[in-house]
Amino acid sequence: MPEVADRPALADARIKAAATRDFNLARDLGVFTRIRAEGGRRVIAIFVASTFVTVANMFGQVQLNDWNGRFFDAVGRKDLSGFVHDLQTFVVIIAILLALTVANTYLQERLKFRLREWITLHLLAEWLKPLRVYQLGFAGEYGRNPDQRIQEDTRLLGDYTADLGCGIVYSLLQLMAFVGMLWTLSAQVTFQVAGYDIAIPGYMVWCALAYALTGSALTWIVGRPLIALNGERYAREAEFRFALVRVNESGESIALHGGETDERRHLETELAAVVDTMRRISTSLARLTWITSGIGWLSLVVPILVAAPAYFGGNLTLGGLIMVAGAFTQVQLALRWFVDNFSRLADWRAAVHRVAAFREALDNLPAIEQGAEEIKRAEHPEGHLAFEAVRILLPDGHIVIDDATASITPGERVLIVGDTGRGKSTLFRAVAGLWPWGSGTILTPPPKTMSFLPQRPYLPLGPLRNALSYPSPPDAFLDADVRQALERCDLGNLIPKLDTTERWDKELSLGEQERLAFARLLLHKPAWVFLDEATAALDEDSQRRVMALFDDELKQTTVLSIGHRPDLAVYHTRTLQLVHGRDGDRLKLKPPPAPPPPRRWLQRLDDWLLKIGP
């Protein structure tokens, strides 16, 4: 067993520790102040416009409350002409308020998707920086399920932020507009005690404040657990969705193994976790509903009750009572905004935390803290590839490769062999810069001259032409070159499908995908090619044909291969072997392979005959 070195100081531990901390709203919101993405000014402009519309709406609400007083006074006096006039005024006020409400709804909906677009574009830009997608897998809990963080959590964050942000602005303006009115109207509410009229300055304001604060305090006490529960629910939902996607993507393998029962058991376990979280949320919501609904129903009669002494004492007319009750209701609604929106605030808080934590996880990459030992990478001054005392570790500190030292010059074809699990693919990742754990130095050719073919080729979504040109745009290569590359790799049957969109990683066999990857090499013509079991799914004849590319079209390309098949050695000029040692595997020069068999010229003749056709 390899020994364990001192464990590297990984950011993984820091991020996992962050998962145990209480939510810190100030810290999480601070993350969003660092967002630099297109659309930020547009978001601010929409919010400012919505605020102006809300101010106008609030002015209309004040006019409507004044109208209420005049209208009911006219009703109380049985003043028909005043009654008709007030109805005409009502139509004008309602028409204006309706237009303002429609405008506010339009702006608020636009704010939702523009806010989501702004945050999502920023996360995509940060997530798709070089190497981050791969390294995020080592970023602990908050690096998991980035698809949900970017798609679902940003949607929730945009929706809730727009709704709640506009809502709190409306409530603040409502409070400012009506608290002064209610304070003035409170002067009409007097109490007779021992024959004296007693007026309490701002009586109705203090009653509204006490009522709202009582409701808010009870809501906070009862509903606080919802914040953490909603965060847990999003995490459970993400795990369940990931498990479902995994089963869908691996349908063939599951069917071949007859593993449906086991998969169902696993999915039922994930579902049980989701249901358990939702059960606890439902219990908390039920408790919270006692408070929110109770306060909501009581608010129908509380303003009348607190103003009733003045009305029945004769100091307040019916219209005055309606105005006082209306102003009280508006102030009380503004003050109890927190009560009415607590469950949504809990959802918003959880969404903020998940998106902010994901953004912090991206900030904490690469996964090795500053000052910790890591593999150094630099460009070789002569364009070679060199390993200088390279030691490769697993994230848990186990040594995989110890003291790898070798040099590869342009034009060489080098094969790296070794037993399964000895770290060949890890060395491959270290060359690519994906694996930072370890020590020593890797000197590489210029990164733009290197191309890597992993064990399973990556085929992006979209037309087949995209898969061939990737990562270049589809129009980067001439159509004739694309067709010739397919024919050269025995994929001529795919030429009619070049502009067809399919799930090509599902439509093509693994062998066809590997040949497609070699066709991609023909188009890009890299100076250095790194193959990690890139021909494992090919038969000997197909392997011979694709490797012959390096004798013809790609003869100037340097090749570094990783493989197990003994017949690969014939296509390389030397072989390096990972030899097991006490402290890990070491890279040693293996004796050169035997000369190619005499029938090699027959193989070349066969290739030539295939090219010229029948």
Backbone torsions as a table, in degrees:
resi	resn	phi	psi	omega
1	MET	NA	135.8	176.9
2	PRO	-63.5	147.2	179.0
3	GLU	-76.1	167.3	-179.4
4	VAL	-105.4	122.7	176.3
5	ALA	-82.7	174.3	174.6
6	ASP	-58.8	129.6	-175.6
7	ARG	-63.3	130.5	179.5
8	PRO	-63.8	151.0	177.7
9	ALA	-79.0	92.7	-172.8
10	LEU	-92.6	145.5	172.6
11	ALA	-66.6	-20.8	178.2
12	ASP	-53.3	-43.3	-179.1
13	ALA	-65.9	-38.0	179.9
14	ARG	-66.4	-41.2	-178.4
15	ILE	-69.4	-40.4	178.1
16	LYS	-63.2	-37.3	178.4
17	ALA	-65.6	-33.0	179.8
18	ALA	-64.0	-25.7	-178.6
19	ALA	-67.4	-22.1	-177.4
20	THR	-89.6	-7.9	-178.7
21	ARG	-78.6	152.8	173.4
22	ASP	-65.6	154.2	177.4
23	PHE	-62.3	133.7	178.1
24	ASN	-120.5	101.5	-173.2
25	LEU	-62.9	-41.4	-179.0
26	ALA	-62.0	-43.3	179.8
27	ARG	-65.0	-43.0	-178.1
28	ASP	-66.8	-42.7	179.1
29	LEU	-67.0	-29.4	177.4
30	GLY	-61.7	-28.6	178.7
31	VAL	-61.1	-37.0	-175.5
32	PHE	-75.6	-15.9	176.7
33	THR	-71.0	-15.5	-179.9
34	ARG	-92.0	2.0	-177.5
35	ILE	-71.2	127.0	175.2
36	ARG	-126.7	91.9	-178.3
37	ALA	-143.4	156.4	179.5
38	GLU	-62.2	136.7	176.4
39	GLY	108.8	-6.7	-178.2
40	GLY	-63.0	-42.9	-179.9
41	ARG	-67.3	-34.2	179.0
42	ARG	-65.9	-39.0	177.4
43	VAL	-61.4	-45.6	-179.7
44	ILE	-63.6	-41.5	-179.0
45	ALA	-62.8	-41.9	179.4
46	ILE	-65.5	-40.5	-180.0
47	PHE	-64.8	-41.0	179.1
48	VAL	-64.5	-43.3	178.9
49	ALA	-62.1	-41.1	178.4
50	SER	-63.3	-36.4	179.1
51	THR	-65.8	-41.5	178.0
52	PHE	-62.8	-41.7	178.2
53	VAL	-63.7	-38.4	179.3
54	THR	-65.2	-38.6	177.2
55	VAL	-61.2	-45.4	178.6
56	ALA	-63.2	-40.3	178.4
57	ASN	-61.3	-39.9	-178.9
58	MET	-67.2	-37.4	175.8
59	PHE	-61.9	-40.4	177.2
60	GLY	-64.1	-37.2	178.9
61	GLN	-64.5	-37.6	177.5
62	VAL	-64.0	-43.2	178.5
63	GLN	-63.4	-36.9	178.9
64	LEU	-66.2	-37.9	178.8
65	ASN	-67.4	-39.7	175.3
66	ASP	-62.4	-41.4	178.5
67	TRP	-60.1	-39.2	178.4
68	ASN	-54.7	-45.6	-179.2
69	GLY	-62.8	-47.8	-179.4
70	ARG	-63.7	-40.6	-177.1
71	PHE	-64.7	-47.1	-177.4
72	PHE	-74.0	-25.7	172.0
73	ASP	-65.8	-40.8	177.2
74	ALA	-64.2	-38.1	177.4
75	VAL	-64.6	-43.3	-179.2
76	GLY	-65.1	-33.3	179.3
77	ARG	-85.5	-7.3	-174.6
78	LYS	57.5	42.9	-178.8
79	ASP	-92.0	99.2	-174.0
80	LEU	-66.4	-44.0	-179.1
81	SER	-63.8	-42.2	176.4
82	GLY	-64.2	-37.1	178.5
83	PHE	-61.5	-46.6	-179.9
84	VAL	-66.3	-42.9	-179.9
85	HIS	-61.0	-42.9	179.8
86	ASP	-65.9	-33.1	176.4
87	LEU	-64.8	-39.8	177.5
88	GLN	-64.1	-41.5	177.3
89	THR	-62.2	-39.2	179.6
90	PHE	-59.2	-41.9	-179.8
91	VAL	-60.8	-42.7	179.5
92	VAL	-64.1	-47.6	-178.7
93	ILE	-61.6	-44.4	-177.8
94	ILE	-66.0	-38.2	178.7
95	ALA	-61.1	-44.2	179.5
96	ILE	-66.1	-45.1	-179.8
97	LEU	-62.9	-37.4	178.5
98	LEU	-62.8	-45.5	179.1
99	ALA	-62.1	-42.3	179.1
100	LEU	-65.9	-38.4	179.4
101	THR	-65.8	-41.4	177.4
102	VAL	-62.7	-44.5	179.2
103	ALA	-62.2	-40.8	-179.9
104	ASN	-65.9	-40.8	177.6
105	THR	-62.8	-43.4	178.8
106	TYR	-60.1	-48.2	-179.0
107	LEU	-65.7	-38.6	-179.1
108	GLN	-66.3	-39.4	177.8
109	GLU	-67.2	-39.2	176.5
110	ARG	-65.6	-37.1	178.3
111	LEU	-61.5	-36.4	-179.2
112	LYS	-60.1	-54.8	-174.3
113	PHE	-77.1	-26.7	176.0
114	ARG	-71.1	-37.0	177.0
115	LEU	-65.7	-43.6	177.2
116	ARG	-62.0	-43.1	179.3
117	GLU	-60.2	-43.6	-177.9
118	TRP	-61.9	-48.7	-178.8
119	ILE	-67.8	-42.5	-176.8
120	THR	-65.0	-43.1	178.2
121	LEU	-59.6	-39.3	178.5
122	HIS	-65.4	-46.7	-179.9
123	LEU	-63.5	-40.4	178.3
124	LEU	-61.8	-43.4	-179.8
125	ALA	-62.7	-40.6	-179.7
126	GLU	-74.0	-40.6	-177.5
127	TRP	-66.1	-36.0	-174.5
128	LEU	-97.4	20.9	168.6
129	LYS	-69.3	154.4	-174.9
130	PRO	-49.9	129.8	172.9
131	LEU	76.9	-11.3	-171.8
132	ARG	-68.7	-38.7	-179.5
133	VAL	-56.7	-43.0	-179.6
134	TYR	-70.8	-48.2	-174.6
135	GLN	-69.8	-21.5	179.5
136	LEU	-63.2	-23.8	177.2
137	GLY	-62.4	-17.5	179.8
138	PHE	-103.6	14.1	-173.7
139	ALA	-96.3	19.4	174.4
140	GLY	75.4	-157.5	-173.1
141	GLU	-58.7	-41.1	-173.8
142	TYR	-81.9	-1.1	172.5
143	GLY	-95.9	-1.2	-178.0
144	ARG	-86.9	151.4	177.3
145	ASN	51.6	53.6	178.5
146	PRO	-61.9	-24.9	179.0
147	ASP	-61.1	-41.5	-179.7
148	GLN	-71.6	-38.2	179.8
149	ARG	-61.0	-41.7	-174.4
150	ILE	-81.5	-34.5	-176.6
151	GLN	-93.2	-59.2	-172.2
152	GLU	-80.9	-47.8	-175.5
153	ASP	-66.1	-37.7	177.5
154	THR	-68.3	-32.6	175.7
155	ARG	-63.8	-47.9	178.4
156	LEU	-61.7	-42.3	-179.2
157	LEU	-62.5	-44.3	178.7
158	GLY	-63.1	-45.3	-178.8
159	ASP	-63.9	-50.0	-176.4
160	TYR	-68.5	-38.1	-179.9
161	THR	-64.4	-42.6	179.0
162	ALA	-65.3	-47.5	-178.4
163	ASP	-63.7	-51.1	-175.5
164	LEU	-73.3	-36.3	178.9
165	GLY	-63.9	-48.7	177.1
166	CYS	-65.4	-34.0	-179.8
167	GLY	-65.2	-42.6	-178.1
168	ILE	-72.2	-33.3	175.1
169	VAL	-63.9	-43.7	177.9
170	TYR	-59.8	-43.5	-178.2
171	SER	-66.2	-39.6	178.8
172	LEU	-64.8	-43.7	178.2
173	LEU	-66.4	-37.1	176.9
174	GLN	-61.2	-42.1	179.3
175	LEU	-64.5	-43.8	-179.3
176	MET	-65.2	-36.9	-176.2
177	ALA	-73.6	-36.5	-170.2
178	PHE	-103.4	-19.1	-177.3
179	VAL	-66.5	-37.6	177.5
180	GLY	-66.3	-42.4	177.5
181	MET	-61.3	-44.5	-178.3
182	LEU	-66.3	-35.8	178.0
183	TRP	-63.0	-42.1	179.2
184	THR	-67.2	-44.2	-179.8
185	LEU	-66.2	-25.3	179.9
186	SER	-62.3	-22.2	179.3
187	ALA	-65.6	-23.3	179.2
188	GLN	-80.4	-12.8	-178.6
189	VAL	-92.9	103.4	-179.1
190	THR	-122.0	156.2	-179.5
191	PHE	-120.0	138.8	176.9
192	GLN	-97.3	117.0	179.1
193	VAL	-126.9	117.3	179.3
194	ALA	55.4	37.2	177.1
195	GLY	84.9	0.9	180.0
196	TYR	-107.5	141.9	173.5
197	ASP	-86.8	121.3	-179.1
198	ILE	-115.8	126.2	176.8
199	ALA	-113.9	131.0	177.5
200	ILE	-100.7	115.8	-178.9
201	PRO	-55.2	127.7	177.9
202	GLY	66.0	26.1	-174.7
203	TYR	-51.4	-49.0	-177.6
204	MET	-67.3	-32.4	178.3
205	VAL	-64.8	-45.6	-178.9
206	TRP	-65.9	-35.9	177.7
207	CYS	-65.0	-43.8	179.4
208	ALA	-63.8	-41.1	179.8
209	LEU	-63.8	-45.8	-179.6
210	ALA	-63.2	-41.1	-179.4
211	TYR	-63.9	-45.2	-178.1
212	ALA	-69.3	-41.4	179.8
213	LEU	-65.0	-38.4	177.2
214	THR	-61.5	-46.5	178.7
215	GLY	-63.6	-40.5	-179.3
216	SER	-65.5	-42.4	-179.8
217	ALA	-63.6	-45.3	178.6
218	LEU	-63.7	-39.0	179.6
219	THR	-63.7	-42.9	-179.8
220	TRP	-64.1	-43.4	-178.6
221	ILE	-63.9	-45.4	-175.6
222	VAL	-78.7	-36.3	-171.2
223	GLY	-97.5	-3.1	-176.4
224	ARG	-56.9	-38.8	179.8
225	PRO	-59.3	-18.6	-178.7
226	LEU	-63.7	-27.4	-178.5
227	ILE	-61.7	-54.5	-179.7
228	ALA	-67.2	-37.1	-178.6
229	LEU	-64.8	-38.5	178.1
230	ASN	-68.0	-38.0	174.5
231	GLY	-61.4	-42.6	177.6
232	GLU	-64.8	-37.9	-179.4
233	ARG	-62.2	-43.8	179.4
234	TYR	-61.3	-40.5	179.1
235	ALA	-65.0	-44.0	179.8
236	ARG	-64.3	-41.3	179.1
237	GLU	-62.7	-39.3	179.1
238	ALA	-63.8	-42.9	179.4
239	GLU	-64.6	-40.0	-180.0
240	PHE	-65.8	-44.0	179.3
241	ARG	-64.7	-40.5	178.2
242	PHE	-61.1	-41.7	179.2
243	ALA	-63.6	-40.2	178.0
244	LEU	-64.0	-44.4	179.4
245	VAL	-62.6	-40.7	-179.2
246	ARG	-62.1	-42.6	178.3
247	VAL	-63.9	-42.8	179.9
248	ASN	-62.9	-40.7	-178.9
249	GLU	-71.8	-25.0	-175.1
250	SER	-110.5	28.6	-175.7
251	GLY	-56.9	-40.9	-178.0
252	GLU	-65.4	-47.1	-178.5
253	SER	-64.3	-39.1	179.1
254	ILE	-64.1	-42.9	179.9
255	ALA	-64.8	-40.6	-179.2
256	LEU	-64.6	-34.5	179.6
257	HIS	-88.1	-6.3	-174.8
258	GLY	62.7	37.8	-172.6
259	GLY	-94.6	15.3	-176.6
260	GLU	-58.9	-40.3	-179.1
261	THR	-63.5	-43.0	179.7
262	ASP	-66.1	-40.8	179.1
263	GLU	-65.2	-40.1	178.0
264	ARG	-62.4	-39.3	178.9
265	ARG	-63.2	-41.8	179.6
266	HIS	-65.7	-43.8	180.0
267	LEU	-65.8	-37.2	177.6
268	GLU	-64.5	-34.4	176.4
269	THR	-65.5	-44.4	178.4
270	GLU	-63.9	-41.3	178.7
271	LEU	-64.1	-38.8	179.6
272	ALA	-61.3	-37.2	177.9
273	ALA	-65.2	-40.8	177.6
274	VAL	-63.8	-46.5	-177.6
275	VAL	-63.9	-39.5	179.3
276	ASP	-62.4	-42.2	178.1
277	THR	-64.6	-42.7	179.3
278	MET	-66.5	-32.5	176.6
279	ARG	-62.5	-45.1	179.1
280	ARG	-66.8	-34.7	176.7
281	ILE	-65.9	-42.4	-179.1
282	SER	-62.6	-38.2	178.1
283	THR	-64.7	-44.0	178.9
284	SER	-65.6	-38.8	178.7
285	LEU	-66.1	-37.2	178.1
286	ALA	-62.4	-43.3	177.7
287	ARG	-62.7	-41.0	-178.2
288	LEU	-67.1	-32.8	-178.7
289	THR	-64.4	-31.9	175.0
290	TRP	-55.1	-39.2	-176.9
291	ILE	-79.2	-54.5	-172.7
292	THR	-64.5	-45.5	-179.2
293	SER	-70.1	-39.4	178.5
294	GLY	-60.4	-45.1	179.2
295	ILE	-66.0	-36.4	179.6
296	GLY	-63.7	-44.5	179.5
297	TRP	-68.2	-41.8	-179.8
298	LEU	-63.3	-29.7	-177.6
299	SER	-64.6	-15.6	177.8
300	LEU	-69.2	-32.0	-174.7
301	VAL	-113.1	-19.1	-176.4
302	VAL	-58.0	-47.4	-179.7
303	PRO	-62.1	-35.8	177.5
304	ILE	-67.0	-40.5	-178.5
305	LEU	-63.3	-44.0	-176.1
306	VAL	-72.7	-23.5	178.8
307	ALA	-97.6	-7.2	-175.6
308	ALA	-59.2	-40.4	-179.3
309	PRO	-56.0	-40.2	-179.6
310	ALA	-70.4	-37.1	-179.1
311	TYR	-68.8	-47.4	-178.5
312	PHE	-74.2	-18.4	176.1
313	GLY	-81.5	-6.8	177.0
314	GLY	90.1	0.6	-179.4
315	ASN	-86.8	-6.3	-174.3
316	LEU	-134.1	127.2	177.7
317	THR	-77.1	171.4	176.9
318	LEU	-61.7	-43.5	177.2
319	GLY	-62.4	-40.9	177.4
320	GLY	-63.0	-38.7	177.7
321	LEU	-62.7	-43.1	179.4
322	ILE	-64.6	-41.1	178.3
323	MET	-64.2	-44.2	179.1
324	VAL	-62.9	-45.7	-179.7
325	ALA	-63.6	-40.1	179.5
326	GLY	-64.8	-45.3	178.9
327	ALA	-64.9	-40.3	178.0
328	PHE	-60.1	-45.3	-179.6
329	THR	-60.9	-43.4	-179.9
330	GLN	-64.0	-43.9	179.2
331	VAL	-65.8	-43.4	-178.7
332	GLN	-64.9	-38.3	176.9
333	LEU	-64.2	-40.4	178.7
334	ALA	-64.5	-42.0	-178.0
335	LEU	-71.8	-30.4	-177.9
336	ARG	-99.7	21.7	175.2
337	TRP	-55.6	-38.7	179.7
338	PHE	-60.8	-41.4	179.9
339	VAL	-63.2	-48.0	-175.3
340	ASP	-66.9	-25.9	-172.3
341	ASN	-114.2	15.1	-173.2
342	PHE	-63.0	-44.1	-177.9
343	SER	-63.5	-37.1	177.1
344	ARG	-71.7	-34.6	174.9
345	LEU	-62.1	-36.8	177.8
346	ALA	-64.7	-42.3	176.3
347	ASP	-62.4	-46.5	-180.0
348	TRP	-61.3	-43.0	-179.0
349	ARG	-61.6	-41.6	179.0
350	ALA	-65.7	-40.3	179.1
351	ALA	-65.4	-42.4	177.1
352	VAL	-57.9	-46.1	-177.0
353	HIS	-64.4	-42.9	-177.4
354	ARG	-67.3	-42.5	179.2
355	VAL	-69.1	-42.6	179.6
356	ALA	-64.6	-40.6	179.3
357	ALA	-65.8	-37.8	175.7
358	PHE	-63.3	-42.6	178.6
359	ARG	-64.4	-38.3	177.4
360	GLU	-66.5	-37.8	177.3
361	ALA	-60.7	-38.9	176.5
362	LEU	-66.0	-38.6	178.4
363	ASP	-64.8	-30.3	-175.3
364	ASN	-85.3	3.6	174.5
365	LEU	-88.7	153.6	-1.9
366	PRO	-64.2	166.6	-164.8
367	ALA	-79.8	12.7	176.9
368	ILE	-117.1	129.0	-178.3
369	GLU	-67.8	154.7	179.1
370	GLN	-60.0	132.9	179.8
371	GLY	97.3	-19.1	178.8
372	ALA	-78.3	153.7	-178.9
373	GLU	-71.4	136.0	177.4
374	GLU	-150.4	165.1	179.2
375	ILE	-69.6	129.6	179.1
376	LYS	-92.0	141.5	178.4
377	ARG	-127.5	139.3	177.8
378	ALA	-154.9	163.0	177.7
379	GLU	-79.7	136.3	177.6
380	HIS	-71.5	133.7	-177.0
381	PRO	-62.0	-24.4	-179.4
382	GLU	-108.8	10.0	177.8
383	GLY	77.0	21.4	178.8
384	HIS	-93.1	178.7	170.7
385	LEU	-116.8	125.2	-176.9
386	ALA	-138.8	137.9	173.1
387	PHE	-107.6	123.0	-178.9
388	GLU	-118.6	100.6	178.6
389	ALA	50.1	47.5	-176.4
390	VAL	-79.3	127.5	175.9
391	ARG	-119.8	124.5	-176.1
392	ILE	-112.4	130.1	-178.6
393	LEU	-116.8	155.2	165.6
394	LEU	-80.1	161.2	179.1
395	PRO	-58.4	-23.7	179.6
396	ASP	-87.0	3.1	175.9
397	GLY	100.3	-9.0	178.8
398	HIS	-67.5	139.0	179.9
399	ILE	-83.7	125.9	177.5
400	VAL	-98.0	-51.4	179.0
401	ILE	-128.8	134.0	-177.5
402	ASP	-123.2	127.0	173.0
403	ASP	58.7	55.9	174.6
404	ALA	-84.6	119.3	-179.2
405	THR	-133.4	120.3	-180.0
406	ALA	-165.9	162.3	178.3
407	SER	-137.3	137.2	-179.0
408	ILE	-127.8	127.0	-176.3
409	THR	-101.3	158.8	179.8
410	PRO	-57.2	139.6	179.8
411	GLY	96.1	-15.8	-179.3
412	GLU	-77.7	161.5	173.7
413	ARG	-130.7	106.7	-170.6
414	VAL	-115.0	133.9	177.5
415	LEU	-110.5	128.8	175.4
416	ILE	-105.6	122.5	-178.2
417	VAL	-123.0	167.3	179.5
418	GLY	164.4	166.2	179.8
419	ASP	-63.8	157.0	178.2
420	THR	-60.7	135.9	178.0
421	GLY	83.2	11.1	-178.9
422	ARG	-88.9	-2.6	174.4
423	GLY	104.5	15.8	-180.0
424	LYS	-62.8	-47.8	-179.7
425	SER	-67.2	-31.0	177.2
426	THR	-66.2	-38.1	175.2
427	LEU	-63.3	-39.7	176.7
428	PHE	-58.0	-45.0	179.6
429	ARG	-67.9	-35.7	179.3
430	ALA	-64.4	-39.1	177.6
431	VAL	-62.7	-39.5	-179.3
432	ALA	-74.4	-10.9	-178.5
433	GLY	87.9	8.5	180.0
434	LEU	-81.8	-21.9	-172.5
435	TRP	-116.9	102.7	-176.2
436	PRO	-90.6	-10.6	-171.3
437	TRP	-77.3	121.7	178.1
438	GLY	143.1	-151.5	-179.4
439	SER	-152.9	179.8	-176.6
440	GLY	89.1	-172.1	-174.7
441	THR	-133.7	136.6	172.2
442	ILE	-116.4	118.2	176.6
443	LEU	-99.2	124.8	-172.9
444	THR	-119.3	162.7	168.4
445	PRO	-67.0	173.0	176.1
446	PRO	-55.3	132.2	-175.4
447	PRO	-54.0	-34.0	-177.9
448	LYS	-70.7	-12.4	179.4
449	THR	-92.7	-2.8	-174.7
450	MET	-105.4	144.6	175.3
451	SER	-134.8	138.6	-175.5
452	PHE	-118.6	131.4	175.0
453	LEU	-113.7	105.0	-179.6
454	PRO	-76.4	179.9	-177.4
455	GLN	-60.9	-37.5	176.5
456	ARG	-119.7	116.3	-177.1
457	PRO	-61.3	148.4	176.6
458	TYR	-94.6	126.3	177.3
459	LEU	-118.8	111.3	-176.8
460	PRO	-69.6	164.3	175.5
461	LEU	-69.4	149.5	178.0
462	GLY	121.1	-169.1	179.1
463	PRO	-62.0	159.9	179.6
464	LEU	-61.6	-30.9	179.7
465	ARG	-61.4	-35.8	176.7
466	ASN	-61.2	-42.1	-178.7
467	ALA	-64.5	-34.0	179.6
468	LEU	-73.7	-39.1	-175.3
469	SER	-86.1	-14.5	-174.7
470	TYR	-52.2	135.2	5.1
471	PRO	-90.5	8.0	176.5
472	SER	-76.5	159.8	177.2
473	PRO	-66.4	158.4	-175.6
474	PRO	-60.4	-28.6	-177.6
475	ASP	-91.2	14.7	-178.2
476	ALA	-75.5	-17.3	-175.6
477	PHE	-127.3	148.5	178.0
478	LEU	-65.7	147.3	-179.5
479	ASP	-60.5	-37.4	-179.7
480	ALA	-64.1	-38.8	179.1
481	ASP	-67.7	-38.0	178.9
482	VAL	-63.1	-46.0	-179.5
483	ARG	-64.5	-41.4	-179.9
484	GLN	-64.3	-38.3	179.2
485	ALA	-63.5	-40.8	177.7
486	LEU	-64.7	-44.3	-179.9
487	GLU	-64.1	-39.0	-178.4
488	ARG	-64.0	-27.3	-179.5
489	CYS	-103.9	24.7	176.6
490	ASP	58.5	38.5	177.9
491	LEU	-123.0	30.1	-179.0
492	GLY	-60.5	-25.8	179.0
493	ASN	-66.4	-15.5	-179.5
494	LEU	-90.7	-6.9	-176.8
495	ILE	-58.5	-43.2	178.1
496	PRO	-64.2	-15.3	-176.5
497	LYS	-101.9	13.2	-174.3
498	LEU	-57.5	-35.4	-177.0
499	ASP	-106.7	20.9	177.0
500	THR	-95.1	134.8	179.3
501	THR	-95.3	120.2	177.9
502	GLU	-144.8	171.4	167.2
503	ARG	-83.0	85.6	-171.2
504	TRP	-66.4	-24.7	175.8
505	ASP	-70.1	-14.9	175.8
506	LYS	-101.2	-34.6	-176.5
507	GLU	-73.3	-35.8	-176.2
508	LEU	-95.4	144.7	173.6
509	SER	-68.7	164.9	-179.9
510	LEU	-62.8	-36.6	177.1
511	GLY	-63.4	-41.7	177.4
512	GLU	-65.8	-37.1	178.1
513	GLN	-64.6	-40.3	178.4
514	GLU	-64.6	-41.3	177.9
515	ARG	-67.2	-33.8	176.1
516	LEU	-63.6	-35.9	177.8
517	ALA	-64.7	-37.1	177.2
518	PHE	-70.9	-33.4	174.6
519	ALA	-63.7	-36.2	176.1
520	ARG	-62.8	-39.0	176.9
521	LEU	-61.2	-39.3	-179.5
522	LEU	-60.8	-35.0	-179.5
523	LEU	-75.8	-41.2	-175.4
524	HIS	-83.9	-27.6	178.9
525	LYS	48.1	60.7	179.1
526	PRO	-71.0	156.2	178.5
527	ALA	-79.0	-26.9	179.5
528	TRP	-129.9	133.5	178.7
529	VAL	-126.2	131.5	178.3
530	PHE	-115.7	117.5	-175.7
531	LEU	-110.2	120.8	177.4
532	ASP	-111.0	94.9	-177.7
533	GLU	52.7	38.7	-172.5
534	ALA	-74.6	-9.0	178.4
535	THR	-120.6	19.6	-173.8
536	ALA	-63.1	-28.7	-177.2
537	ALA	-94.5	2.8	-177.4
538	LEU	-96.3	147.4	171.9
539	ASP	-76.0	171.8	-174.4
540	GLU	-59.6	-40.8	-177.4
541	ASP	-67.3	-44.4	178.8
542	SER	-65.2	-38.4	177.4
543	GLN	-62.9	-41.0	-180.0
544	ARG	-62.8	-39.5	-177.7
545	ARG	-68.0	-43.9	-178.7
546	VAL	-72.8	-35.7	178.1
547	MET	-69.7	-23.0	176.5
548	ALA	-66.9	-16.5	175.9
549	LEU	-57.1	-32.2	-177.9
550	PHE	-79.6	-4.3	171.8
551	ASP	-98.2	-15.8	-175.4
552	ASP	-120.1	-96.3	-174.0
553	GLU	-61.5	-32.2	-176.5
554	LEU	-113.2	35.0	-174.7
555	LYS	-69.4	-17.4	176.9
556	GLN	-88.2	-1.6	-175.2
557	THR	-85.2	135.1	173.8
558	THR	-83.5	136.3	-174.9
559	VAL	-121.3	130.0	171.3
560	LEU	-123.2	114.8	-174.6
561	SER	-113.8	148.8	170.4
562	ILE	-120.1	128.3	-177.6
563	GLY	-168.4	166.1	179.0
564	HIS	-108.1	-26.5	-172.3
565	ARG	-67.6	127.8	-176.9
566	PRO	-65.1	-26.4	-177.9
567	ASP	-73.6	-6.5	178.0
568	LEU	-70.7	-27.3	-174.0
569	ALA	-59.5	-30.3	-176.1
570	VAL	-66.8	-19.3	-178.9
571	TYR	-94.2	6.7	-176.6
572	HIS	-127.2	154.4	-178.2
573	THR	-87.4	-22.5	174.3
574	ARG	-156.6	162.5	-175.0
575	THR	-127.9	132.1	172.9
576	LEU	-107.6	135.9	-176.3
577	GLN	-119.6	135.9	173.2
578	LEU	-82.2	112.4	-176.6
579	VAL	-103.4	130.4	-176.9
580	HIS	-68.7	133.3	176.0
581	GLY	-131.3	178.0	-176.6
582	ARG	-63.9	-37.2	-176.4
583	ASP	-101.2	9.3	-177.0
584	GLY	132.1	175.5	-178.4
585	ASP	-76.9	149.3	177.2
586	ARG	-121.8	147.7	-178.4
587	LEU	-89.8	115.6	-177.7
588	LYS	-123.5	152.3	176.9
589	LEU	-76.2	126.3	178.0
590	LYS	-93.3	144.2	178.4
591	PRO	-53.7	144.6	-177.1
592	PRO	-62.1	150.7	-179.9
593	PRO	-69.1	163.8	177.5
594	ALA	-63.0	153.0	179.6
595	PRO	-56.8	151.9	179.2
596	PRO	-56.8	146.1	-179.5
597	PRO	-63.6	153.1	-176.7
598	PRO	-57.3	-23.9	-176.9
599	ARG	-77.4	5.3	-179.0
600	ARG	-57.8	-36.9	-178.7
601	TRP	-67.2	-27.6	176.6
602	LEU	-68.2	-36.5	177.4
603	GLN	-63.9	-42.2	178.6
604	ARG	-63.9	-39.5	178.2
605	LEU	-63.3	-41.4	178.8
606	ASP	-61.6	-42.3	177.6
607	ASP	-62.7	-40.6	-178.7
608	TRP	-65.4	-41.4	179.0
609	LEU	-64.3	-37.1	178.0
610	LEU	-65.1	-35.0	-178.9
611	LYS	-67.3	-42.7	-175.2
612	ILE	-80.6	-13.7	175.5
613	GLY	79.4	-180.0	-178.6
614	PRO	-69.6	NA	NA
